[in-house]
Amino acid sequence: RALRSRIFAVVAMPCDNLPELGGPDICQVDGGGLLLPLLGNAEQEWPNGVRAALYLIGLLWCFLGVALIADVFMGAIEKVTSKRVLIDDKVLGKKRTKTVWNPTVANLTLMALGSSAPEILLNVIGAFPYFTSGELGPSTIVGSAAFNLLCITAVCVVAIPGGQTRKIKDVGVFSITAFFSVFAYIWLLDAEIADMELKIRAKYGENCNLTSNQVCALMQYEFGGPESRAKHRIHATRTFSGGKRILGRNTPWEEGEKIAKELGTSSETVSNKMTDIGKPKVGFKALNYAVKESIGTVKIGVKISEKPKEEIKVKYSSKDGTAKAGADYTAVSGILEFGPNKPLEQDIEVSIIATAGHEPTEEFYVELLEEGKVGDFLFGRSNRVTIVVVDDDTPGELSFFQEQLEVPSSLSPQTIEAIVMRNRGTSGAISCQYSCEADSAMAGADFEAVEGELQFTDGQKSAMFSVTINAKARERNETFRIYLKEPKGTTFASTTDGGSESCIMTIILLAGKTDGTGMGEWTKHVQINWDQFSAGNANYKEQFISAIYPGGTPDGMKEASAMDWFMHILAVPWKLLFAIVPPADYAGGWVCFFCALAMVGFVTVIIGDMAELLGCVVGMKPAVTAITLVALGTSLPDTFASKTAAVMDEYADNSIGNVTGSNSVNVFLGLGLPWMICAIYWEFAVTCSSGDLWWETYPTIAPDYGTGIFVVKAGSLGVSVMTFCLCAVTCIGTLVARRFFIGGELGGPPALKWA
């Protein structure tokens, strides 16, 4: 009733109803916020100590709620931004599957909006009903930005284990968002598998002996892809609230990343390390050679650091590894002689035996022997060289025989064959994983989803698997996709739909013919996918079941820990409330997006009122409350998400890169939107005159803007912004320095991480 009266008063006399003109505070009798206090004046008469404790507990509980609904909101954004369509590729001259949203644009817009929604809505809602700017919203924006850039960055830096580092891959995007995230606040003031393996060994293995397992791990690290930021945030929130987890503890690239960081990518030959001081040194020019099986003969260079004064003799001999003498190479042994009139460099020639059929990568060694050496000299860094033999009987590349297939409508079940071709080689046994992805065609209703492993034997050129299309009279064309992923012993053709990371086959289920009248013709033109609607209904029911059980399911409840139970009991009212939000199956996720956004706004209203009440009863200024408690609570979910992304991703883009993106969105949208609304309102809907309370509030500017104008008082915001800008420049400069000196923005030696 009080809120309704205030709204009517503002509408009737906007120039005489301003919060700056005094009146009771929010925690005093006859005072109040948009929704709180719930008990009105009766609650205002409670002891301040009791109220402070209750408001603090309530505020923390609301932070849990906003984290949970942000989870739902990010899921909707993930659905919206993952939409794929077929487009014409002019370069390849065929259709290819592309996401509607550019990944970078999605990361900097909707994804950033998802993580910043509470702060943005707090500022937007805070402008009503007076159409003025309070201290809580803008100060929360600045406080959240400071927490994001300073605290979350620090957490991500120290979270990287074991001396590893993470660096930002897309430096251009980070540079732009970093600049504008600071500028905005200043503005407030004013290939074949053999070739792939050779590249890995050339990059990492010149100065060390890589095993086959290390090569496989490094290939996963080089060509893998990280989980999306939305998944990291959802996983972190569910873990914190005792919900169902969606990510494992390790990523496919973790082992390869660890090896890569340990080895580094710089390669220096022995010749760069040998010096002219002391005795002559004899050593191999390089410690690792990687050659194809068809090379015939490999020459292994041996060098002496300086001209010896006397004759020097060094024995050498080959030694088996996984490659065996006589079967894979010809054994060698002999003596190298260096002297005053002999060259400084000599070669050891080893013949490589080419075998029929595909073999795994093998290695053998050549050693300089201590025994029998003649002359006064030292060995270099190592007296052993590793020769890796890569089989170039190529396994070939995989691609679909047909990348788009149209299937006519039928009232009988149909079976289609997905044919996979093996081109540019058939040597050895290979395999890949296949699966289906629903689009407008739904699994179970339109087709039966299949998944499994597709295997090729040595010499096999093609393989196939079947997908069943269900009997159905379709009123509109519908599509789904078949994916090939996780190749073993092979790669995907880069020109295929999906590129080198996957192969995609698009199945188009054609609509049936209608007689041109009746319900069939009407439903053909109405863009409603009833199968998706049915799936959404089923998932809607599942949401409420998942909200009841700790861990999300009855099986998850059996494995729930005591902490999972505790957090679930705290969160279950929020979970049941947010289960009302429709699942992302409706309208491509947009229904969920807007409903979740409304829920975020509702919880944000409560947080705003609760924070103001708490600050009022303890004597804390709104700006201080915003920069500390509110900014901390709204940014805490991002902390868990960024930490998870920092540890599990191979690059720092999803952890650090999005901090600057979120900060930019915070100020441009979080401050720009409400201030734009207020400015338009005061420009076109308000006409003040001398004697109005607006004139009394702003006597210095009233003569110049007699009819009224939207005013933002700097207050303590100016000092906060200046402090943030100085800290932000220092933080970004530190990240750049870390990239230059230790090879990455995150991680590094323990001393530098904690410095």
CORZIDA-V42944 format. One record per residue. N is the residue number from 1. NEAR is the number of other ideal C-beta (glycine too) atoms within 12 Angstrom. Layout:
BEGIN
[[N NEAR] [N NEAR]]
END
This chain:
BEGIN
[[1 11] [2 24] [3 22] [4 13] [5 15] [6 25] [7 19] [8 15] [9 22] [10 26] [11 20] [12 14] [13 22] [14 30] [15 34] [16 22] [17 28] [18 34] [19 31] [20 20] [21 20] [22 13] [23 19] [24 17] [25 23] [26 34] [27 36] [28 22] [29 18] [30 18] [31 27] [32 30] [33 40] [34 32] [35 25] [36 32] [37 35] [38 21] [39 14] [40 20] [41 18] [42 11] [43 27] [44 27] [45 17] [46 22] [47 13] [48 21] [49 12] [50 14] [51 31] [52 25] [53 17] [54 25] [55 37] [56 25] [57 17] [58 29] [59 36] [60 24] [61 27] [62 41] [63 37] [64 36] [65 38] [66 48] [67 44] [68 44] [69 44] [70 50] [71 49] [72 47] [73 45] [74 46] [75 39] [76 41] [77 41] [78 35] [79 39] [80 33] [81 34] [82 29] [83 25] [84 29] [85 20] [86 25] [87 17] [88 15] [89 18] [90 9] [91 10] [92 16] [93 9] [94 20] [95 24] [96 27] [97 35] [98 21] [99 23] [100 21] [101 25] [102 16] [103 27] [104 24] [105 17] [106 29] [107 38] [108 37] [109 26] [110 40] [111 44] [112 42] [113 38] [114 49] [115 52] [116 51] [117 48] [118 50] [119 53] [120 41] [121 40] [122 52] [123 47] [124 35] [125 35] [126 43] [127 36] [128 29] [129 27] [130 37] [131 36] [132 37] [133 38] [134 42] [135 37] [136 50] [137 47] [138 45] [139 45] [140 50] [141 53] [142 48] [143 45] [144 50] [145 50] [146 39] [147 40] [148 49] [149 45] [150 32] [151 26] [152 41] [153 43] [154 31] [155 32] [156 46] [157 38] [158 25] [159 31] [160 41] [161 22] [162 19] [163 22] [164 38] [165 36] [166 46] [167 35] [168 37] [169 24] [170 26] [171 22] [172 15] [173 31] [174 34] [175 21] [176 21] [177 39] [178 34] [179 22] [180 28] [181 44] [182 33] [183 25] [184 33] [185 39] [186 20] [187 19] [188 31] [189 21] [190 11] [191 22] [192 28] [193 38] [194 38] [195 21] [196 33] [197 40] [198 31] [199 22] [200 35] [201 39] [202 24] [203 27] [204 35] [205 36] [206 30] [207 29] [208 29] [209 28] [210 36] [211 23] [212 27] [213 16] [214 29] [215 39] [216 27] [217 30] [218 36] [219 37] [220 29] [221 33] [222 28] [223 29] [224 27] [225 25] [226 34] [227 31] [228 35] [229 43] [230 43] [231 30] [232 41] [233 45] [234 41] [235 33] [236 39] [237 44] [238 38] [239 32] [240 31] [241 44] [242 34] [243 38] [244 31] [245 26] [246 24] [247 27] [248 14] [249 11] [250 16] [251 30] [252 25] [253 30] [254 27] [255 25] [256 30] [257 38] [258 27] [259 31] [260 35] [261 32] [262 21] [263 28] [264 21] [265 24] [266 14] [267 20] [268 17] [269 23] [270 33] [271 25] [272 18] [273 21] [274 29] [275 17] [276 14] [277 10] [278 12] [279 21] [280 31] [281 33] [282 41] [283 37] [284 41] [285 32] [286 36] [287 36] [288 37] [289 38] [290 38] [291 35] [292 27] [293 35] [294 19] [295 25] [296 18] [297 20] [298 36] [299 24] [300 37] [301 27] [302 40] [303 35] [304 39] [305 30] [306 22] [307 19] [308 27] [309 16] [310 18] [311 22] [312 33] [313 26] [314 39] [315 26] [316 36] [317 27] [318 35] [319 26] [320 20] [321 26] [322 25] [323 35] [324 20] [325 25] [326 14] [327 19] [328 32] [329 37] [330 24] [331 23] [332 28] [333 20] [334 23] [335 23] [336 38] [337 24] [338 34] [339 22] [340 17] [341 12] [342 18] [343 17] [344 26] [345 23] [346 27] [347 22] [348 34] [349 23] [350 33] [351 24] [352 36] [353 26] [354 23] [355 23] [356 14] [357 20] [358 29] [359 30] [360 29] [361 40] [362 31] [363 37] [364 37] [365 35] [366 43] [367 30] [368 42] [369 24] [370 17] [371 14] [372 16] [373 24] [374 21] [375 25] [376 17] [377 32] [378 25] [379 29] [380 32] [381 27] [382 25] [383 28] [384 31] [385 44] [386 35] [387 46] [388 44] [389 41] [390 41] [391 38] [392 31] [393 29] [394 30] [395 40] [396 35] [397 35] [398 46] [399 35] [400 41] [401 25] [402 27] [403 34] [404 24] [405 27] [406 20] [407 35] [408 21] [409 28] [410 22] [411 13] [412 13] [413 17] [414 25] [415 19] [416 31] [417 23] [418 42] [419 26] [420 39] [421 30] [422 40] [423 26] [424 26] [425 31] [426 27] [427 31] [428 31] [429 25] [430 34] [431 25] [432 38] [433 24] [434 34] [435 27] [436 35] [437 31] [438 30] [439 33] [440 36] [441 38] [442 32] [443 31] [444 19] [445 26] [446 41] [447 38] [448 23] [449 25] [450 27] [451 21] [452 21] [453 21] [454 36] [455 24] [456 33] [457 20] [458 22] [459 19] [460 25] [461 24] [462 23] [463 30] [464 25] [465 27] [466 21] [467 34] [468 25] [469 36] [470 29] [471 20] [472 29] [473 22] [474 34] [475 28] [476 30] [477 25] [478 34] [479 35] [480 41] [481 38] [482 46] [483 37] [484 47] [485 32] [486 28] [487 37] [488 24] [489 36] [490 41] [491 39] [492 39] [493 32] [494 24] [495 23] [496 33] [497 34] [498 33] [499 25] [500 27] [501 22] [502 34] [503 43] [504 39] [505 41] [506 37] [507 41] [508 30] [509 37] [510 24] [511 27] [512 23] [513 15] [514 19] [515 10] [516 11] [517 9] [518 11] [519 14] [520 20] [521 17] [522 15] [523 19] [524 23] [525 14] [526 14] [527 17] [528 18] [529 30] [530 24] [531 29] [532 34] [533 23] [534 21] [535 26] [536 28] [537 18] [538 20] [539 25] [540 25] [541 17] [542 20] [543 30] [544 21] [545 21] [546 34] [547 33] [548 24] [549 29] [550 33] [551 28] [552 33] [553 19] [554 15] [555 13] [556 24] [557 21] [558 14] [559 17] [560 26] [561 16] [562 11] [563 16] [564 28] [565 21] [566 17] [567 27] [568 34] [569 21] [570 26] [571 37] [572 28] [573 20] [574 36] [575 37] [576 20] [577 26] [578 39] [579 30] [580 21] [581 38] [582 32] [583 34] [584 36] [585 31] [586 28] [587 24] [588 28] [589 35] [590 21] [591 25] [592 37] [593 32] [594 23] [595 29] [596 41] [597 32] [598 26] [599 34] [600 44] [601 30] [602 30] [603 41] [604 42] [605 31] [606 37] [607 48] [608 45] [609 38] [610 42] [611 51] [612 44] [613 42] [614 40] [615 37] [616 31] [617 31] [618 24] [619 14] [620 27] [621 25] [622 39] [623 33] [624 29] [625 41] [626 43] [627 38] [628 29] [629 39] [630 46] [631 45] [632 29] [633 41] [634 49] [635 45] [636 34] [637 47] [638 52] [639 37] [640 31] [641 45] [642 43] [643 37] [644 39] [645 44] [646 46] [647 38] [648 38] [649 42] [650 40] [651 38] [652 45] [653 40] [654 45] [655 50] [656 52] [657 48] [658 52] [659 54] [660 45] [661 47] [662 51] [663 50] [664 41] [665 36] [666 49] [667 44] [668 32] [669 30] [670 45] [671 40] [672 26] [673 30] [674 35] [675 31] [676 21] [677 26] [678 34] [679 25] [680 17] [681 25] [682 31] [683 18] [684 16] [685 19] [686 32] [687 19] [688 30] [689 17] [690 17] [691 13] [692 24] [693 26] [694 35] [695 26] [696 18] [697 25] [698 27] [699 17] [700 12] [701 19] [702 23] [703 12] [704 13] [705 24] [706 20] [707 23] [708 34] [709 28] [710 31] [711 29] [712 29] [713 21] [714 19] [715 23] [716 22] [717 35] [718 23] [719 19] [720 33] [721 34] [722 22] [723 22] [724 38] [725 30] [726 20] [727 27] [728 37] [729 23] [730 19] [731 34] [732 33] [733 18] [734 27] [735 39] [736 22] [737 18] [738 32] [739 28] [740 14] [741 17] [742 29] [743 26] [744 39] [745 41] [746 45] [747 37] [748 34] [749 21] [750 16] [751 10] [752 22] [753 29] [754 14] [755 15]]
END
